[in-house]
Amino acid sequence: MRSPYTYHRRQTHAVSVIGHENVPRVVADLRAVDITRMEDLADIGHTYDAITDKWSTSDQAAEFLYMGARPLPFMAPAGTRQLLDVSTWLGHDDHFYCVPVFTIDEWRSIETRHTVMNVVRCTSSDLTTEILHELAEDASVVLMIRSTSSAIFTDMRACADTMLAAHVHMPVVIEYHSSGDSIDDGILDASTDVGGLLVEGLGDAVMMTLSSVKGLDTATSIRTAFGILQAARTRMTKTEYISCPSCGRTLFDLQETTSMIRSHTDHLKGVKIGIMGCIVNGPGEMADADYGYVGSGPDRITLYRGQEIVKRNIPSAGAVNELIGIIKDDGRWVER
Ligand code: SF4
């Protein structure tokens, strides 16, 4: 039984770079995306430079590319793996950097397997204890599960409970399909469902299939996936800002100040900065921030390291530089 009061990641074993203590991975669902040139992968964080003939990878780049039945027409960027439907994988030259994706029936009938990692894609309603035990006999299996219920969160949670009761520890990719009608609805639904599961310690990778949401492109799907992982505090890939909603006590223009602080610090991966309008409630509201920028009087700012005051009531004009100085003193500053 899981405790609702503490965070525990579901115990899994590692298969390649998925599961156990690996950060949750991001799978890009590219089955319906036309990819003909290397430059087409820029949307998912892999940028190809034709002059140097080199790839560069952003902090928010998908590690797995689900290509289905349409393999990339060029070699995938280093550090990525293509996921191919098993019938396509069998006919492909590369049986190492490409990973097969089976249905449960295919898993039972096809004997050729990848030596390290095999993905079995199934629905929540497929997962009986008997099937789980059958799949668990092979330590290379990664389950990719999509919910068949309209109550995705509770349905996937029930799957996790079934796996817990069956004592199986294979890693899980949460395959998420949004039913939202607009971009905002799609992102909100995904954040609630997938974010909730991650906060509960479930999921070793996520694949967002948001293409059914009108206007939502692959780049936004990938950004959403990384944003949800960051908000669930399971994988930090950018600076985190915690700002109060502002109220009658707010002592500066919160929006303007937040964007000014962001413009100086948004390259500090994993650093959490609280920006709070007043000193009455701000320090409590910024909870686990690494640094705090808190209004403490008209034109006055108090700076925090964690919950400890480092500079009290300094003029707001130089407060951002002072904040940067504190981050530098702590050895957490990097140049852009
Ligand atoms: S931190 Fe202060 S200014 Fe911000 S919302 Fe809370 S009470 Fe209002």
Boltz pocket constraint, residues with backbone or C-beta under 6 A from the ligand:
constraints:
  - pocket:
      binder: B
      contacts: [[A, 244], [A, 245], [A, 246], [A, 247], [A, 248], [A, 249], [A, 250], [A, 251], [A, 276], [A, 277], [A, 278], [A, 279], [A, 280], [A, 281], [A, 282], [A, 285]]
      max_distance: 6.0
